[in-house]
Amino acid sequence: MVVSSVVAATAFALLSLPSVSARLLSSLSELETATYDFVVVGGGNAGSVVANRLTENENFKVLVVEAGVNNEGLLGMEIPFLASSQFGTGVDWNFSTVPQPGVNDKSLHVAKGFALGGDTSLNIFLWYRGSNDIWDHYARLTGDDNWSWDSMAEYYKKTSRIVAPTNGRDISGDFIPDAHGDGPVQVTLNGVVWISITLFTTWPKKPRASSPSTKIIIPVNRSGSVTTGGGSRNSAATAYLQPAINRPNLDVIVNTYVTRLFSSTSDDGIPVMDTVQLASGTNGPFVNVTASKEIVLSAGSINSPKILMLSGIGPQEELSSFDIPVLVDSPAVGANMTEHPIVFNVYSLNSTSSYDDVLRLPALRKLFSVNGRVI
């Protein structure tokens, strides 16, 4: 997960990013109704896809609520070369961990995308499929074979399609064609072979870390597949929200927080959450919106449990300590999350040996936005 390995080959490529614009709302005052069939909380990786699929049915009226900003025109997100410069900025939730014993009790930064597309608008593009063992494990845990690899494999194909690097490098033999389909996410490989160290180039070019069932094969001198097809970031927002944004049955509101969920009915004593409380800031004003069919909570691995807990669903002892009325005592909410770390190597170099000077050139950003390309 070395950022330079991704951006070096995809930086300064072709194409401007198709961004989400059109029917976007930026203020609660722009909402024309307080009732929708579905309210999707979070316009990130999952929420963008769900909104697209739901609005294929023209009879469903859908509202997507995104706390972050519109991703349109944010070149730091669009240009692959600038990806790592966005961590810790205004498009990052900027979460911090509690002190971690494994790193001498330091508190670590946790990057989460604060924009339409969520983490797919902030990550460093790496596109890997979970192994068959992982998916089959999910199926066993849930008791639902729909989570098994045999069931899930088709959705990977439905999501992605492979495209050639913008420099035209022949990638034949570097990927397995039937691992992709004709989906909206453009996946590609780097335009150059990025490892040239003698130690690596003298190794046999054999697959590593592959599973025959998932057919992920990464030669040792490649960086793997990335979501920068066409030379720009392909996020959930650009791949799924952008094609749907002009549908008359879809509203997308940004800069808006969901502060809690409300229940007006119950099913065998279990509360049915059918109303979301919205606010532009922590002090309100607050607006309630009702979902006549369903609320889809897709606010991410940190904010989804937070919203549940603020709504009274979570560990009873913890909720009571904050004077939150307990609707459902569920100890697992807000617990047991496992995150994957990323470690950057930092070196002292001569100025002519790094990309620092390139990153300081605002003219290159302008060239990307005006001409749809960088050089």
C-alpha positions in Angstrom: 0.0 0.0 0.0 2.8 2.4 -0.9 1.1 5.5 -2.3 4.0 6.4 -4.7 3.6 3.0 -6.4 0.0 3.9 -7.3 0.3 7.6 -8.1 3.6 7.5 -10.1 2.0 5.5 -12.9 -1.4 7.2 -12.9 -0.4 10.8 -12.3 -0.6 13.2 -15.2 -2.8 11.0 -17.3 -5.9 11.8 -19.5 -9.5 12.6 -18.8 -11.4 14.8 -16.5 -13.5 13.1 -13.9 -17.3 12.9 -14.4 -18.5 14.4 -11.1 -21.7 14.6 -9.2 -23.5 17.9 -9.8 -27.0 18.5 -11.1 -29.8 17.7 -8.5 -27.7 18.3 -5.4 -29.1 20.1 -2.4 -26.8 21.9 0.0 -29.2 23.2 2.6 -32.1 21.8 4.6 -34.2 24.7 3.4 -34.0 23.2 -0.1 -35.9 20.1 0.8 -39.4 20.2 -0.7 -40.8 17.3 1.3 -40.4 15.6 4.6 -41.4 12.2 3.4 -39.6 9.7 1.1 -40.0 6.1 0.4 -36.3 5.5 1.4 -33.8 7.6 3.2 -30.2 6.6 2.7 -28.0 7.8 5.5 -24.5 8.3 4.0 -23.6 8.9 0.3 -20.4 6.8 0.4 -19.4 3.4 -0.9 -22.6 1.6 0.0 -25.1 4.5 0.0 -24.2 5.5 -3.6 -24.9 2.1 -4.9 -28.1 1.6 -3.0 -29.4 5.0 -4.1 -28.6 4.1 -7.7 -30.4 0.7 -7.6 -33.4 1.9 -5.7 -34.1 4.8 -8.1 -34.1 2.4 -11.0 -37.7 2.0 -9.8 -39.3 5.2 -10.8 -42.0 4.7 -8.2 -39.5 5.0 -5.3 -38.7 8.4 -4.0 -35.2 8.4 -2.4 -33.2 10.9 -0.3 -29.5 10.5 0.2 -28.1 12.4 3.2 -24.4 13.1 3.2 -22.6 14.9 6.1 -19.6 15.8 3.9 -19.1 17.9 0.9 -19.8 17.5 -2.8 -16.9 15.9 -4.5 -17.3 18.0 -7.6 -14.2 20.0 -8.6 -12.0 18.8 -5.7 -8.9 18.1 -7.7 -7.1 16.6 -4.7 -9.6 13.8 -4.9 -9.8 13.6 -8.7 -6.0 13.6 -9.6 -4.4 10.2 -8.6 -1.1 11.9 -8.0 -2.5 14.0 -5.2 -4.3 11.3 -3.3 -2.1 11.1 -0.3 -2.2 14.9 0.2 -5.9 14.7 1.2 -5.5 12.9 4.4 -6.0 15.2 7.4 -7.7 17.9 5.3 -11.3 19.1 5.2 -12.4 16.1 3.1 -11.4 13.7 5.9 -13.4 13.0 9.0 -10.1 13.1 10.9 -10.9 10.5 13.5 -8.3 9.5 16.0 -8.0 6.2 17.9 -7.6 5.8 21.6 -4.0 5.2 22.6 -2.7 2.0 21.0 -0.4 -0.3 23.1 1.2 -1.6 20.0 2.7 1.8 19.1 3.8 3.0 22.5 0.3 4.3 23.4 0.2 6.7 20.6 -3.1 7.9 19.2 -3.4 7.2 15.5 -5.1 9.1 12.7 -8.0 7.2 11.1 -8.8 8.6 7.6 -12.5 8.5 6.5 -13.8 10.3 3.5 -15.9 13.4 4.3 -17.5 13.8 0.8 -19.8 12.1 -1.6 -18.3 8.7 -2.3 -17.0 8.3 1.2 -13.8 6.4 1.6 -13.8 5.7 -2.2 -13.2 9.5 -2.7 -10.2 9.5 -0.3 -8.5 6.1 -0.5 -5.5 5.3 -2.6 -7.4 3.3 -5.2 -6.3 -0.2 -4.6 -8.9 -2.7 -5.9 -8.8 -6.2 -4.4 -11.5 -8.8 -4.0 -11.9 -10.5 -0.6 -10.9 -14.2 -0.8 -13.4 -16.9 -1.0 -12.5 -18.0 2.5 -13.6 -14.6 3.9 -16.9 -14.6 2.1 -17.6 -18.1 3.1 -16.8 -17.2 6.7 -19.4 -14.4 6.5 -21.9 -16.9 5.3 -21.2 -19.2 8.2 -21.4 -16.4 10.7 -24.7 -15.1 9.4 -26.2 -18.5 8.5 -27.0 -17.0 5.1 -25.5 -18.5 1.9 -26.1 -15.3 0.1 -22.9 -14.0 1.7 -20.9 -17.0 0.3 -18.2 -16.5 -2.4 -20.3 -18.4 -4.9 -23.1 -15.9 -4.4 -21.0 -12.7 -4.2 -18.6 -13.3 -7.1 -21.1 -12.2 -9.7 -21.4 -8.8 -8.0 -17.7 -8.1 -8.4 -18.2 -8.6 -12.1 -21.3 -6.4 -12.1 -19.3 -3.6 -10.4 -16.0 -3.3 -12.3 -14.5 -3.4 -15.8 -10.9 -3.4 -16.8 -9.5 -0.7 -19.0 -6.0 -0.1 -20.4 -3.6 2.4 -18.7 -3.8 5.8 -20.3 -0.3 5.5 -21.7 -1.3 2.5 -23.7 1.0 -0.1 -22.0 0.1 -3.6 -23.0 -1.3 -5.3 -19.8 -2.0 -8.6 -21.4 -1.1 -11.3 -19.0 -1.1 -9.0 -16.0 -4.7 -9.6 -15.1 -7.4 -12.3 -15.5 -10.1 -11.0 -17.8 -13.0 -13.0 -16.3 -12.4 -11.4 -12.9 -14.1 -8.3 -14.2 -17.3 -7.6 -16.1 -18.8 -4.5 -17.6 -19.5 -2.5 -14.5 -19.3 1.3 -13.9 -16.0 1.3 -11.9 -13.1 1.5 -14.3 -10.2 -0.6 -12.9 -6.8 -0.5 -14.5 -3.1 -1.3 -13.9 -0.3 1.1 -13.6 1.2 2.4 -16.8 4.7 1.4 -15.8 6.4 -1.4 -13.9 7.1 0.3 -10.7 9.6 -1.9 -9.0 13.1 -1.8 -10.6 15.2 -2.8 -7.6 17.6 -5.6 -8.6 16.5 -7.7 -5.7 12.9 -7.8 -7.1 13.7 -7.9 -10.8 15.9 -10.9 -10.3 13.1 -12.9 -8.6 11.0 -15.2 -10.7 7.9 -13.4 -11.8 5.5 -15.7 -10.1 2.1 -14.9 -8.6 2.0 -14.0 -4.9 -0.9 -13.8 -2.4 -3.4 -15.4 -4.8 -6.4 -17.6 -4.3 -7.4 -19.9 -7.2 -11.1 -19.3 -6.2 -10.9 -15.5 -6.3 -8.3 -15.4 -9.2 -6.4 -12.5 -7.8 -2.9 -12.7 -9.2 -0.4 -10.0 -8.5 3.0 -10.5 -10.2 5.8 -9.5 -7.9 6.8 -6.6 -10.1 3.3 -5.0 -10.3 1.4 -2.9 -7.9 -2.0 -4.5 -8.5 -5.2 -3.1 -9.9 -6.4 0.5 -9.1 -9.6 2.4 -9.6 -8.0 5.1 -11.8 -9.3 4.0 -15.1 -9.2 6.8 -17.6 -6.6 8.6 -15.5 -8.9 9.9 -12.7 -10.4 8.6 -9.5 -13.4 6.3 -10.0 -15.4 6.6 -6.7 -18.7 5.3 -5.7 -20.1 8.8 -6.3 -18.8 9.1 -9.8 -19.6 5.5 -10.8 -23.1 5.2 -9.2 -24.5 8.6 -8.1 -23.5 10.5 -11.2 -25.5 8.3 -13.6 -28.5 8.6 -11.3 -28.4 12.2 -10.2 -30.8 13.5 -12.8 -33.5 11.0 -12.0 -36.6 12.9 -10.7 -37.1 10.5 -7.9 -33.7 11.1 -6.3 -32.6 13.9 -3.9 -29.1 14.2 -2.6 -28.3 16.6 0.2 -24.8 17.4 1.4 -23.4 19.2 4.4 -26.1 17.6 6.4 -25.8 15.3 9.5 -28.1 12.6 10.7 -28.1 13.1 14.4 -30.4 10.3 15.4 -33.2 7.9 14.3 -36.8 7.8 15.7 -39.3 5.1 16.0 -43.0 5.5 15.7 -44.0 1.8 15.5 -42.7 -1.5 16.8 -42.7 -5.1 15.5 -43.2 -7.6 18.3 -41.8 -5.2 20.8 -38.8 -4.2 18.6 -38.8 -0.6 17.6 -39.0 0.1 13.8 -36.9 3.2 13.0 -38.8 5.3 10.4 -37.7 8.9 10.9 -34.3 10.6 10.7 -33.3 13.8 12.5 -31.3 16.1 10.2 -29.1 19.1 11.1 -26.5 21.2 9.4 -24.6 21.5 12.6 -24.4 20.2 16.2 -26.8 23.0 17.4 -29.4 22.6 14.8 -31.9 23.6 13.6 -33.2 20.1 13.4 -35.5 18.7 10.7 -37.3 15.4 10.8 -37.7 13.3 7.6 -39.8 10.1 7.5 -39.1 7.0 5.4 -42.4 5.3 4.5 -40.6 2.1 3.5 -37.1 1.9 5.0 -34.1 3.8 6.4 -30.8 2.5 4.9 -28.1 3.2 7.4 -24.8 3.3 5.4 -22.8 6.0 7.3 -19.6 3.9 7.5 -18.0 1.7 10.1 -17.6 4.5 12.6 -20.7 6.7 12.1 -23.3 4.0 11.6 -22.8 2.6 15.1 -22.6 6.2 16.5 -26.0 7.0 15.0 -27.4 3.8 16.4 -26.1 4.5 19.8 -27.4 8.1 19.8 -30.8 6.6 18.9 -30.8 4.3 21.9 -29.5 1.1 20.2 -26.3 -0.2 21.8 -24.7 -1.3 25.1 -27.1 -0.4 27.9 -24.4 0.6 30.4 -22.7 2.9 28.0 -25.9 4.5 26.7 -27.1 5.1 30.3 -23.9 6.8 31.2 -24.7 9.5 28.6 -28.4 9.6 29.7 -29.5 8.1 26.3 -32.8 6.2 26.7 -32.2 2.6 25.8 -34.5 1.2 23.1 -32.4 -2.0 22.4 -29.6 -3.3 24.5 -27.1 -4.5 22.0 -23.5 -4.9 23.4 -22.0 -5.5 19.9 -22.9 -2.0 18.6 -19.9 0.2 18.6 -17.5 -2.6 19.4 -15.2 -5.2 17.7 -14.2 -3.2 14.7 -10.9 -4.2 13.1 -9.1 -1.7 10.9 -6.3 -2.4 8.5 -3.2 -0.2 9.0 -1.1 1.6 6.5 2.5 2.5 7.0 4.4 5.1 4.9 8.1 5.0 4.4 9.6 8.5 4.7 13.1 9.3 3.2 15.3 12.3 3.0 16.1 12.9 -0.7 17.7 15.4 -3.0 15.0 17.8 -4.2 15.5 16.6 -7.8 14.7 13.0 -6.7 11.2 13.6 -5.4 7.8 14.7 -6.5 7.8 17.7 -4.1 8.4 20.3 -6.8 5.6 18.8 -8.9 3.2 19.0 -6.0 3.9 22.7 -5.6 2.8 23.6 -9.1 -0.8 25.0 -9.1 -0.6 25.3 -12.9 -0.8 21.5 -13.2 -4.0 21.4 -11.3 -5.4 24.1 -13.5 -4.4 22.2 -16.6 -6.2 19.1 -15.3 -9.4 20.9 -14.7 -9.5 23.1 -17.8 -8.2 20.7 -20.4 -9.2 17.4 -18.8 -5.6 16.2 -18.8 -2.3 16.7 -17.1 1.2 16.1 -18.5 
